[in-house]
């Protein structure tokens, strides 16, 4: 019998009817001879409500341990309800909270990292023919307190459990039926991808695709866990995220991603001397501001230059405050910023063995009159920064240029 981990997100368990639907899907899995271990998120909207309560109960920032104790309850409720729904249709099931598994984490409450998983209780449950329903997003810290894993924590829980249990695969059930070559809301002819590599999925997730959380993909790649993205509502094949060796022939470009969550900062009149970049980006790093694309213009006189880089849009104000605090020390003239920008990226492991990918991208954008403000690259992706109003035009044009349009 095949052991699989099945994870159901918030929209999949949004109400009692959907929980009953999930129970039927799990029952069909057991009828096929599979041995499922189920991981659940909180019902849609519940975690946001719990977070809101913790933010408003007092005048100070909440104690991280008590914060975790509160926000973890959403997944616990879902796990109990789904267990009851399974029992109601004749499928033996029981719920597990993170500490009961036990899923051991470090002490970073609110963004804890998994250190190890003790699988004995889960395996005993599975061996007895009982479906374990595990509350995702949570574990137990070094002091025995509940610790939550941060954004996308239930996906991370599921992949980590699949790795620890030696599962055949980890099925992620969500409100989409797979990974597409781009956002179908922008490109009607976007195609569902049958198989995609860990590296491509990691790039797509980090560059704006919302199907899987980056941390869970990185964990799957590290442990070789085959992940399948499926729809909770439609019984159709999904997308398999696998090792590159499992894909016979690679497309040059597998997908086009975009992110509107970007802001551009330009430091005007920066001293052109060794160590200036470290002096600029050091304070930003200390303030927790992540810097992405970086462009430094050529200094014609060898004395002053302009430095442009991007940060996440929510970090823009903090970044400007940090830079204002060091302006006198670093001696640059001023800080300019623009939040009306977007990052558009093409991704594909086929780029490693094909020349001309970048040329096609830049030529396509030029033909549409789209100006490129910054560029960053890796082995399997090229990202450009463009004015936000050109986002959809750029995505459509690139999707066509790389032959990704379906019939």
N, C-alpha and C positions, 0 to 999 in steps of 0.2 A: 504494500500500500504506500502511495506517495504522500510524503509529509509536505504540506504547503502552509505558508503563512498568508493570511488574507487580511488586508487592512481596509477599513471603511472610514472615509472622511466625514466631515460634519454635514455636508449636504446629503450624503447617503443615509444618514441616521437622523435626519432633521426633525422627524416626528414619529409617532407610534406606527403609522401606516408604513413608513419607510423602514422602520425597524423590523416590522413583520416581513416586509419584502426581503430584507437582508437575511433574515432567518431562513426563508425559503431557499435563497441562493446557497447558503451554507449547507442546508439539508441536501440540496442536489449534489453538492460537492462530496458529501459523505456517501451518497448513493452511488457515485461514480467510483468509489473505492479510495478516495483521497482521505487523508487524515489532516484536517485543518486545525491550525491554531489561529485564532482571530484577534486582531488588534483594532480598537475603536478610538475615534476622536470624540470630543464632546459634541452634542447636538448643535446644529448651526446657530450661531449667535450667543450661545450660552457662555463661552469663555470671555467674549467681549463684555457681557453683562457682569461677570464676576470680576474682571479687571477693573471695570468702572466702579464697582462697589469698593474695592480695595483702595482706589485712588481718591475716593471722596469721604471715606469714613473718618479720616483724621486730617490734620493740617500739615503733617509731615509725610515724607516718603515712607511707604510701608516697610516694615521689617521683612527682608527677603524670605525668611523661613515661613512667616505667617502668610505672606503673599502666595507662596507655593502651596501651602496647606489649603488655601481657598480656591485658587484657580485649578488645582488638580481634581476638584470634586466633579467637574463636568464630565470627564472621561469615566469616572467611577460610576456615575448614574447610568451612563450609556451601557457600560459593561454589564451592570446588573439587569437592566431592562432587556438587553439582547439575550442574556442567559435565560430569562423568564420566557421570552418569545420562542426560543429554541426548545425549551422544555415543553411548552404548550403544544408544539407540533411533533412531539415524540423524540426529539434529539437531546440526549443527555448533554448538559452543559453546566459550567460553573464559571463565575467571574473571579478574576485575579486583579488586585491592585499592584502597583509597581513594587511595593515592599514585599508583597507575598510571593513574587516570582522567584528570587529577588533580583531586580535589576539594579546593580550597584553603580553609583555615580560619584563624581568628585563633589566638592563643597560649593561649587559656583551656582548658587540658587538662582533660578530664573533662566539660566543658560548652561545647565550642568552637562557634562560630557560623560558618556557611559564608559565605565572602567571594566566591568565584567558582568556576566549574566549567569546566575545559578539555575540551571535548567532542570534539576531533578524533579521539582514539584510539577512542572509543566509536562515533562515526559511521562511521569507516573499517571497523570491525568489522561494524556493521550493514549497511553498503553491500555488504560481501562475502558477505552471507547468513549470517553467524555471530551467534549469540545471545550478547550479553555478559551475564555473571552477575556483578553487582557486590556486594561486601561492604558492607552498610549500616553505619550507626552510626559511620563513621570517615572521616577525611580526612587531609590532611597540613598541619601547621602551618608557620609562617614559617621555622623552623629546619630543616625537612625531617623532623621527627619525626612519628610517628603521633599524631593528635589525635582523641579520641572526642567525639561530639556530645551526650552525656547521655541522659537518659531519653527513650524514644520516638525515638531517633536514626535508626533505620532508616526509619521513616515520613518523617522530615524529609529523609533522603537521597533517598528515592524521589520526593517532591514536587519537591525542588530539581532533580533530574535531569530530571524531566518538563518543568519550566519551561525549563531550559537547552537541552534537545533539541527544544523546541517540539512535544511529544507531544500527541496528540489527547486523551488522558486518562491518569490514574494510577490503576491498579486496586490496591486494598489488599486482599489475601486474608488472611482471619483465621478464627477459629473460630466466628464468627456470620455470618448471611447478610444482614446489613444493619443499618441504624439503626432502632430501634423507638421508638414513642411514649413508652415507659418500659421499665423492666427487666421482661422477660417472666417472670422468676422470682418477681416480686412481683405482677404483674397478668397473669393468664393471657390476658386479652383485649387485651393490647397489640398494636398493629398495626405492621407494617413500613412505613416511610416510603419512598415511591417516589423523591421528590426533596426535598432540604432545602437551605436557603441556607447559604452560608459563615458568615454571622453567627449563625444558629441553631445550626449545628454547633459553632462556636467556643464559644458559651455552654454548650451541652450538655457539651462536652468539659471545660470549665473547672469545671463544676458537678457533676461526678461520673460522667458517662457515660464508659465506658472504651473505646469502640470506636476512636476516633482520638485521637492526642495533640494537645494544644492548639497546640503550636508548628508542627506540620505543617499544621494547618488554617489558621492565620494566614498561613503561607507560601503556601498554595494560593490564599487570598483575595487576597493582595497581587499574585500573578502571574497570576491568572485560570486556574489549572489545574483542570480538571474532575476530581474524585476520585470513584471508585466503590468502595464497600465491598461485598465479596463473601465468600462462604464458600469455603474451600479444599476442603471435603468434599462439598458439594451443588451441583450445576450448576443453580442457580436465579438469577433476576435479583436484583441487590442494591439498594443505595441510592446515588443520584447526589448528590454535594455540588456545587452549582452557584451561579452568580450569581442574584440575586433576579429578574432579567429573564427567566430561563428558566422561571420558575414562573408559570403563568397566574393562578391564584387562590390566595391565601394563607389558610390556616387562622388563626383568631385565636390559638390555642395549638397548637403543633406537637408539644410533648412535655413530660413532667414528669421532672425529674432530681432526684437526691438525693445527699448526701454525708454519711457518718458520720464523716468525718475532720475533725471540728470540735471546738473547745473555746472556752468563753466565759470572759472575764475581766471582772471588775467592780472598778473603783477606787472605793472608798467615801470620801466626804469630800474631793473634789478642790476646790482653790481655783477659784472661778468668776471668772476674769480673762482678759484677752486674752493669747494666747501659750501658754496651758496645754496645749492640744492638741498644739502643736508640741513642747513640752517633754516630753510623754509619748511621742509616737510617733517622735520623732527617735532616741532611743537604741534603740528596737526596730528601726527601719530599719537602723541601723548594725550591729546584731547579726544582720541577715538574717532578721528575723521579719516575715512578711507579715501585715498586718492587713486584715480584710475588713469585716464589718458593724460599724457604730459607732452607738451610741445614747447621747445625753447627756440626762439628766433635767433638768427645769426647776428652777432654784434658787429656792426660795421667798423666801429672805432676801437673794439676790444675793451670797452669800459662799461657800457650799459646795454642791457638787452631786455626783452619782454619774455615772461614765462607764463604759459597757459596750461591749466590742468582742469580735470573734472572731479566733482565729488557728487555723492548722492544728494538729491534735492533737499531732503529733510536736514542735511548737515550744512547747508549753505550758510545759514545765519551764524552757526557756531564757528564755521571756518573763517568767516569774515571777522568775527570777534577775536579769534586767535591771531589772525594776521595783523589786525589793527594793533594788538598788544605788542607785536614784535617789529612794527614798521620802523620805529625810530632806531632800533638796534640794527636792522638790516639795511635801512636807508633806501628802500624803493620809493618811487614817487606816489603811486596810488594803487588801489585795488578796484578793478572793474569786475562785474559779475553779470551773468545772464542765465536765467532759469528757463528760458523758452528754447530749450534745445532737447534733442533726443539722440540716443545711440542706436544705430542700425548695424546689424552684424550678419555676416554669412559664415556658416559653420559646415565643416566636412573633413573627415579624415583623408578623403581623396586628394585634398590640397597638397599633401606631402609629396605626391608623385606626379602632379600636374602643374605645369607652368602656365602663367597667364591669368590666374584667378583674380589677382588684384587689378590687373589692367582692365579686365572685363567689368569689374565693379566700378572703377573710377570712370570708365568710358560711359557706362550705362547712366550713372548719376549726372555726368556732364551733359549727356544728350537730353536729360530732363530738366536741365538748368538748376541742378541742386549743388550748392557749394559745400565742400567738405571743410569743416573747421578744425578737425583733429583726427588722428588715425592711431589705432593700436592693433597689434597683430600677435598671433601665436602660431604654432605649427599648423593648427587646424581651424583658425578663425581670423577674420579681418573685421574690425569694427571701425565705424566712422561716426563722427559727431556732425549732425546737421540741424538746421533750424526746425523747431518742432512742427511747424505747419507743413513741412515736407515729409513727415514720417510715413504716412500711408502711401504716398506716391513712390517714395523710395522703396518701400517693402514690395509693392506690386511690381515695380519695374525690375527689381533684382530677382524676384521669384520667377518672372518670365525669362529674364536673361540667362539664368542658369538651368532652364529647362525643367522647372519643378511644377509647372501648371499641369493639372489633370485634365481629363476630357470633359 
